[in-house]
């Protein structure tokens, strides 16, 4: 269905995060923090499969609270019913550790209900994600870019719902991570 303003909505966000562990995903600090591009918050949980949810696991390290969606991770609120149909990235990897394998950028539905308390446990759903090119061995700093498209209803988001962007490193061990990275990620939504 075409909306009176068109069918496609595009949102970009710049970021920086330093992956010090492969056992967590990162998301942005609050906007007024002195380093607005830094994804300095994290939870010791992994980005789940597209269409799956991640839930606070009850531990301090794995804590994911409802306020962290709108306060930190969120980059866009769907103005109408939409579907995530594309993601793209362009990044600079400073110096990946020996054994780093890839990084993943995910679009998450940061679910919450009106009038929940700040400390209620969060449930976030993966709408889409994109993996980087594969790394092997002890690679030097490098630039990478990529894009992908989606058509699944797993990427559907209702009007008024919040979408956040998160990032995670993968490697042969917890310390074999992609390290510091700077970049831009683009999210493309199609009006439903």
C-alpha positions as a LaTeX table, in Angstrom:
\begin{tabular}{lrrr}
\hline
Residue & $x$ (\AA) & $y$ (\AA) & $z$ (\AA) \\
\hline
Unk1 & 0.00 & 0.00 & 0.00 \\
Unk2 & 1.34 & 3.42 & $-0.86$ \\
Unk3 & 1.20 & 6.08 & 1.81 \\
Unk4 & 0.45 & 9.64 & 0.76 \\
Unk5 & 4.10 & 10.50 & 1.47 \\
Unk6 & 5.54 & 7.52 & $-0.43$ \\
Unk7 & 6.49 & 3.90 & 0.25 \\
Unk8 & 10.05 & 4.04 & 1.61 \\
Unk9 & 11.50 & 5.54 & 4.79 \\
Unk10 & 15.28 & 5.65 & 5.23 \\
Unk11 & 17.09 & 6.26 & 8.51 \\
Unk12 & 20.86 & 6.57 & 9.08 \\
Unk13 & 22.90 & 6.60 & 12.24 \\
Unk14 & 26.62 & 7.09 & 12.80 \\
Unk15 & 28.33 & 5.08 & 15.54 \\
Unk16 & 31.50 & 4.05 & 17.29 \\
Unk17 & 31.93 & 1.06 & 19.54 \\
Unk18 & 34.85 & $-0.86$ & 20.93 \\
Unk19 & 34.10 & $-4.57$ & 21.04 \\
Unk20 & 35.99 & $-5.84$ & 24.07 \\
Unk21 & 34.00 & $-9.09$ & 24.26 \\
Unk22 & 32.09 & $-11.27$ & 21.80 \\
Unk23 & 29.58 & $-12.23$ & 24.49 \\
Unk24 & 27.57 & $-8.99$ & 24.38 \\
Unk25 & 25.81 & $-6.59$ & 22.11 \\
Unk26 & 26.32 & $-2.83$ & 22.28 \\
Unk27 & 24.00 & 0.14 & 21.82 \\
Unk28 & 24.20 & 3.91 & 22.13 \\
Unk29 & 24.70 & 6.07 & 25.20 \\
Unk30 & 22.02 & 8.63 & 25.99 \\
Unk31 & 22.06 & 11.58 & 23.53 \\
Unk32 & 23.42 & 14.21 & 25.91 \\
Unk33 & 26.47 & 12.12 & 26.83 \\
Unk34 & 29.77 & 13.78 & 25.85 \\
Unk35 & 30.46 & 11.11 & 23.21 \\
Unk36 & 27.22 & 10.99 & 21.20 \\
Unk37 & 28.45 & 8.42 & 18.65 \\
Unk38 & 29.67 & 5.94 & 21.29 \\
Unk39 & 27.71 & 2.73 & 21.73 \\
Unk40 & 28.88 & 2.44 & 25.32 \\
Unk41 & 25.97 & 0.50 & 26.79 \\
Unk42 & 25.82 & $-3.25$ & 26.39 \\
Unk43 & 24.18 & $-6.35$ & 27.69 \\
Unk44 & 25.89 & $-9.72$ & 28.05 \\
Unk45 & 23.43 & $-11.31$ & 25.65 \\
Unk46 & 23.62 & $-12.08$ & 21.93 \\
Unk47 & 21.59 & $-10.69$ & 19.04 \\
Unk48 & 19.05 & $-13.46$ & 18.38 \\
Unk49 & 17.87 & $-14.80$ & 15.03 \\
Unk50 & 15.59 & $-12.60$ & 12.93 \\
Unk51 & 12.06 & $-12.85$ & 14.34 \\
Unk52 & 13.32 & $-14.03$ & 17.74 \\
Unk53 & 13.41 & $-12.09$ & 20.99 \\
Unk54 & 16.03 & $-11.43$ & 23.61 \\
Unk55 & 14.82 & $-11.05$ & 27.18 \\
Unk56 & 16.52 & $-9.76$ & 30.32 \\
Unk57 & 18.12 & $-12.85$ & 31.84 \\
Unk58 & 17.88 & $-11.66$ & 35.46 \\
Unk59 & 21.61 & $-11.08$ & 35.97 \\
Unk60 & 23.29 & $-7.72$ & 36.39 \\
Unk61 & 25.57 & $-8.29$ & 33.38 \\
Unk62 & 22.69 & $-9.42$ & 31.17 \\
Unk63 & 20.29 & $-6.79$ & 32.36 \\
Unk64 & 18.14 & $-5.26$ & 29.65 \\
Unk65 & 15.53 & $-2.80$ & 30.94 \\
Unk66 & 12.59 & $-1.17$ & 29.14 \\
Unk67 & 13.94 & 2.37 & 29.51 \\
Unk68 & 17.09 & 1.44 & 27.56 \\
Unk69 & 15.12 & 1.29 & 24.29 \\
Unk70 & 13.80 & 4.86 & 24.17 \\
Unk71 & 16.58 & 6.35 & 26.29 \\
Unk72 & 19.57 & 4.80 & 24.52 \\
Unk73 & 19.19 & 2.35 & 21.61 \\
Unk74 & 16.26 & 3.85 & 19.69 \\
Unk75 & 16.93 & 5.66 & 16.41 \\
Unk76 & 13.48 & 5.83 & 14.79 \\
Unk77 & 9.83 & 5.45 & 15.70 \\
Unk78 & 7.73 & 3.97 & 12.91 \\
Unk79 & 5.36 & 6.76 & 11.82 \\
Unk80 & 3.09 & 4.23 & 10.05 \\
Unk81 & 3.00 & 0.42 & 9.89 \\
Unk82 & 6.29 & $-0.58$ & 8.22 \\
Unk83 & 8.52 & $-3.51$ & 7.34 \\
Unk84 & 12.32 & $-3.49$ & 7.47 \\
Unk85 & 13.32 & $-4.22$ & 3.87 \\
Unk86 & 16.99 & $-3.26$ & 3.81 \\
Unk87 & 20.13 & $-2.56$ & 5.83 \\
Unk88 & 23.51 & $-1.28$ & 4.76 \\
Unk89 & 26.74 & $-0.32$ & 6.50 \\
Unk90 & 30.05 & 1.36 & 5.88 \\
Unk91 & 32.67 & 0.99 & 8.64 \\
Unk92 & 36.32 & 1.41 & 9.52 \\
Unk93 & 37.72 & $-1.44$ & 11.65 \\
Unk94 & 40.73 & $-0.03$ & 13.50 \\
Unk95 & 42.67 & $-3.21$ & 14.24 \\
Unk96 & 40.77 & $-6.50$ & 14.56 \\
Unk97 & 42.21 & $-8.99$ & 17.05 \\
Unk98 & 43.77 & $-12.23$ & 15.79 \\
Unk99 & 40.86 & $-14.68$ & 15.46 \\
Unk100 & 38.13 & $-12.06$ & 14.93 \\
Unk101 & 35.57 & $-13.44$ & 12.47 \\
Unk102 & 32.92 & $-10.77$ & 11.77 \\
Unk103 & 30.60 & $-8.19$ & 13.28 \\
Unk104 & 26.80 & $-7.98$ & 13.16 \\
Unk105 & 24.56 & $-4.92$ & 13.14 \\
Unk106 & 20.96 & $-5.58$ & 14.18 \\
Unk107 & 17.69 & $-3.68$ & 14.02 \\
Unk108 & 15.70 & $-4.39$ & 17.18 \\
Unk109 & 12.08 & $-3.70$ & 18.08 \\
Unk110 & 12.59 & $-2.22$ & 21.55 \\
Unk111 & 9.26 & $-3.35$ & 22.96 \\
Unk112 & 7.56 & $-1.74$ & 25.93 \\
Unk113 & 4.08 & $-0.72$ & 27.04 \\
Unk114 & 2.88 & 2.69 & 28.19 \\
Unk115 & 3.40 & 3.32 & 31.90 \\
Unk116 & 5.82 & 0.47 & 32.52 \\
Unk117 & 8.35 & 1.36 & 35.20 \\
Unk118 & 11.92 & 2.23 & 34.28 \\
Unk119 & 13.28 & $-0.97$ & 35.80 \\
Unk120 & 10.90 & $-3.46$ & 34.18 \\
Unk121 & 12.67 & $-6.19$ & 32.20 \\
Unk122 & 12.81 & $-5.61$ & 28.45 \\
Unk123 & 12.00 & $-7.92$ & 25.57 \\
Unk124 & 13.56 & $-6.87$ & 22.26 \\
Unk125 & 12.80 & $-8.57$ & 18.95 \\
Unk126 & 15.27 & $-8.79$ & 16.06 \\
Unk127 & 13.65 & $-7.29$ & 12.98 \\
Unk128 & 16.72 & $-7.68$ & 10.74 \\
Unk129 & 20.49 & $-7.90$ & 10.86 \\
Unk130 & 23.46 & $-7.72$ & 8.57 \\
Unk131 & 26.80 & $-9.51$ & 9.01 \\
Unk132 & 30.11 & $-8.10$ & 7.83 \\
Unk133 & 32.51 & $-9.75$ & 5.45 \\
Unk134 & 34.36 & $-12.65$ & 7.04 \\
Unk135 & 37.71 & $-11.95$ & 8.69 \\
Unk136 & 40.44 & $-14.57$ & 9.13 \\
Unk137 & 43.74 & $-14.65$ & 10.93 \\
Unk138 & 45.29 & $-11.43$ & 12.20 \\
Unk139 & 43.95 & $-8.86$ & 9.76 \\
Unk140 & 45.02 & $-5.22$ & 9.60 \\
Unk141 & 42.68 & $-2.27$ & 10.03 \\
Unk142 & 40.33 & $-2.00$ & 7.08 \\
Unk143 & 37.19 & $-0.48$ & 5.67 \\
Unk144 & 34.16 & $-2.64$ & 4.95 \\
Unk145 & 30.79 & $-2.04$ & 3.40 \\
Unk146 & 27.76 & $-4.16$ & 2.73 \\
Unk147 & 24.04 & $-4.22$ & 2.15 \\
Unk148 & 21.20 & $-6.70$ & 2.20 \\
Unk149 & 17.45 & $-6.79$ & 1.66 \\
Unk150 & 14.59 & $-8.52$ & 3.47 \\
Unk151 & 10.97 & $-9.36$ & 2.68 \\
Unk152 & 9.83 & $-11.35$ & 5.72 \\
Unk153 & 6.98 & $-10.37$ & 8.03 \\
Unk154 & 9.56 & $-10.86$ & 10.84 \\
Unk155 & 10.60 & $-7.29$ & 10.01 \\
Unk156 & 7.12 & $-5.80$ & 10.52 \\
Unk157 & 6.79 & $-2.94$ & 12.98 \\
Unk158 & 3.58 & $-1.15$ & 13.94 \\
Unk159 & 3.11 & 2.61 & 13.86 \\
Unk160 & 4.40 & 4.20 & 17.05 \\
Unk161 & 6.83 & 1.39 & 17.86 \\
Unk162 & 10.55 & 1.99 & 18.48 \\
Unk163 & 13.46 & 0.59 & 16.46 \\
Unk164 & 16.97 & 0.50 & 17.91 \\
Unk165 & 20.29 & $-0.45$ & 16.33 \\
Unk166 & 22.78 & $-2.72$ & 18.12 \\
Unk167 & 26.18 & $-4.22$ & 17.28 \\
Unk168 & 28.05 & $-7.39$ & 18.21 \\
Unk169 & 31.47 & $-8.90$ & 17.45 \\
Unk170 & 32.15 & $-12.58$ & 16.71 \\
Unk171 & 35.42 & $-14.50$ & 16.92 \\
Unk172 & 37.18 & $-17.76$ & 17.73 \\
Unk173 & 37.27 & $-16.80$ & 21.43 \\
Unk174 & 35.73 & $-14.08$ & 23.60 \\
Unk175 & 38.82 & $-11.87$ & 23.31 \\
Unk176 & 39.26 & $-12.46$ & 19.54 \\
Unk177 & 37.00 & $-9.55$ & 18.63 \\
Unk178 & 36.80 & $-6.88$ & 15.94 \\
Unk179 & 37.95 & $-4.17$ & 18.37 \\
Unk180 & 37.12 & $-0.52$ & 17.72 \\
Unk181 & 34.94 & 0.45 & 14.77 \\
Unk182 & 33.48 & 3.67 & 13.40 \\
Unk183 & 30.77 & 3.80 & 10.81 \\
Unk184 & 27.30 & 4.44 & 9.49 \\
Unk185 & 24.37 & 2.04 & 9.32 \\
Unk186 & 21.29 & 2.67 & 7.18 \\
Unk187 & 17.88 & 1.13 & 7.74 \\
Unk188 & 15.25 & 1.06 & 4.99 \\
Unk189 & 11.57 & 0.65 & 5.89 \\
Unk190 & 8.68 & 0.01 & 3.51 \\
Unk191 & 5.23 & 1.33 & 4.32 \\
Unk192 & 2.76 & $-1.55$ & 4.73 \\
\hline
\end{tabular}
